[in-house]
Amino acid sequence: MTTLSPAQRTLRAAKDSGTMLDRNLRHTLRSPDTMIMTIALPVLILLMFVYVFGGAMDVGPGPYIDYVVPGIILLCAGFGAGTTAASISTDVKDGIIDRFRTMDIARSAVLTGHVAESLIRNLITTSLVMVVAVALGFRPTSDPLRWAGALGVIAMFVLALSWVAAALGLLAKNPEAANGFSFAFTFIPYVSSAFVPPESMPTWLHRFAENQPVTPVIETVRGLLMGTPIGDSALLAVAWCAGIALVGYLAAGALFTRRTTD
C-alpha cells in the first residue's frame, strides 16, 4: 500500500471534495423545489415586512426596506444552510454514506462537499433576493470594497451555519428530525436587530438580542451596505462566525466518525 505525503493527502482530499461538490450541485439542480423554496420564503417575508408591517415600524431616518434587507439576507442564509442538515440526514438514511465508505475517497470529502454546496447555493440565492430587494426600492450606498466585505461576512455566516447543519444532519435520526433541528436557524434572526432595533424590545429580550451571534453579523452587513456605524460589530461577527464554524466542524467530524464506525 502506497503511503501518501501530507501534501498528496491534502490534494487528494481537495479533489475528492470537488467530486462531492459536483454531485451535490447536480442533486440541487435536479430538485428545483428546494431552490425555489430557499428563494421564495425570504422574498415572501421581505414583502410581508415591507408592505404589511413596514408602515408601523419606526427604525429612524430612511425607508424601512433599507433597514430590513440585511436581516432578510441573513434569514435567507439561515434557511438555506438548514437544508444541508436534511440532505446529509437523507444520505445517511438511504445508505449513501455507507457506500462512500467502500470507495477510495477521503473521508472528509463527504461533509466538505455538502458544506461547499451549501455555501455556493446560499450565495446564489442571496444574490437573487438582493435583486428583488433593489427592485422593491432597496438602495445601498456602499462602494465595491464594502460590497466585497459584506459578501465576505455573509459567506462566513453561511459557512458557520452549514457546519452546524452538517452536525445536526448526522445527529438526527431522519430528515424530518434534521429539519426540526435546523428550525432555530430561521427563528434566531427574529430575536435580533434584523427587523426592529433591539432597544425597542423589553429589557430582558433587548439584552439577549444585542448579545446573540446574529446581531453583530447583521449590524456589520447593514453598516457595510448602508454606511451606518459598525463599531465593534465586525470583530464580534468574525469571532462568532469563526467560533460557530469551529464547533460545527469538530462536532460534525466526531459524529461522522461515530456514524460510520457503528
Secondary structure as UniProt FT lines:
FT   HELIX           6..29
FT   HELIX           32..47
FT   HELIX           48..53
FT   HELIX           54..56
FT   HELIX           64..93
FT   TURN            94..95
FT   HELIX           96..101
FT   HELIX           108..136
FT   HELIX           144..171
FT   HELIX           175..181
FT   HELIX           183..187
FT   HELIX           188..191
FT   TURN            192..193
FT   HELIX           198..200
FT   HELIX           203..211
FT   HELIX           214..226
FT   TURN            231..232
FT   HELIX           233..261
//
